[in-house]
Amino acid sequence: MKMSKLLSCLLVGSLFIMSCGKPHDPESINSDMGGYKKVSSFITAGNAQDVVFKDQKVFIAEGEVGLMIVDVSNPASPQKVSIVSEGARGYSTRVQIKDSVVYLAAGSFGVTAINVADPYNPSVAVNNVGAKPARNIHIMDDYMVVAISELGVVFADLSNPAYPDIRGDISTTPGYAMGVTSTSDKSKLLVATGEYGLVIYDISVFEEGYGEYPMIGSFYTPGYAESVAVSENNKIAFMACGNEGLQILDFSNPEKIKVVGSFYHSGYAKALIYKNNRVYIAARKGGLQIVDVSDVTKPVLIGRVGTEGAFGLDVSGDYIYIADEIAGLIIVKAGA
């Protein structure tokens, strides 16, 4: 009898504990908000890490699997197009596209270039491109900039997109280069450098990737800087900073960078995209978070969709495409 009562108490206690998640615990916030709704999900071949949209298709970096292409012309019913594993060496974590060539960042195996002119029969053009360890890729007109962790960043010419031609580099980057972008006028390069934060370089005298690029500003951000995006006026940087969420920096004077706003809801801010006064954040277990930054000093959460492991995302029109490490591809539509 005593044993029976003890088991009953333990069962009730366990149920009580399970039902009392933290307010920001993703498991306790399952409902979508702000009119953003899941349209569909699609189980991918590997662990979806990142995604880019083009021509009604998405190209997904699939970890050890390589690349997966999915037709999303009907967002409610995505369809597999093809998978590229042979020749896609390493663990693919980030993806970009230029013309009909997809680039995968694959860590110690550098960059893989895949010809997707025929998406049903894609083929690896070249792998193991010497930008290692490749953490992230930024396309800047006819050049590719690769964040290569403790080694800084490296430039490659894409005059022939299928065969990146490695040029110069910036090897003096402090911290670990995890994400990289440029201002729209191509005068500055912004690098998210992990625990070091934001570093800015003057690339106005580019010299086809062989120039000398002085550091003109830096700022220690809270958290771990994973990704960076820039506003239209080339004065505000939006940074995904891990457990510290979104950090918003004014770099109009690179010598005096300052935080003007910040936002944290849940999860780990892994990647972000800025579009039309909104920042879209892939926050791993924190799911997709949409933040209104029309007033950068007062960012406001306007939408959220729960996912299991949002690692990367892309935005096109009313749709948001999420690379979820556990669930695969998730497609979300913005409400009216």
Secondary structure, DSSP 8 states (H G I E B T S, - for coil): -HHHHHHHHHHHHHHHHHT---TT-GGG--S-BTT-EEEEEE--SS---EEEEETTEEEEE-BTT-EEEEE-SSTTS-EEEEEE-TT--S-B-EEEEETTEEEEE-BTT-EEEEE-SSTTS-EEEEEEES--SB-EEEEETTEEEEE-BTT-EEEEE-SSTTS-EEEEEETT--S-B-EEEE-TTS-EEEEE-BTT-EEEEE-SS-GGGTS---EEEEE--SS-B-EEEE-TTS-EEEEE-BTT-EEEEE-SSGGG-EEEEEE--SS-B-EEEEETTEEEEE-BTT-EEEEE-SSTTS-EEEEEE--S-EEEEEEETTEEEEEETTTEEEEEE---
